[in-house]
């Protein structure tokens, strides 16, 4: 769900139940966002490691060819 915080506040009305529901929605979205960030970081770390291993392999091949 893509709601701006302003939209959530203005559409929530004055009922406490709506505010709790919106608070829950925001918390769920933030949790999902953090989970996605963690997965992206792990993928980037894995990619960086793979690139370093590949580059080291090429360096080793060049040394052996000399």
Secondary structure, DSSP 8 states (H G I E B T S, - for coil): ----HHHHHHHS-S-HHHHHHHHHHHHHHHHHHHHHHHHHHHHHHHHHHHHHHHHHHHHHHHHHH-
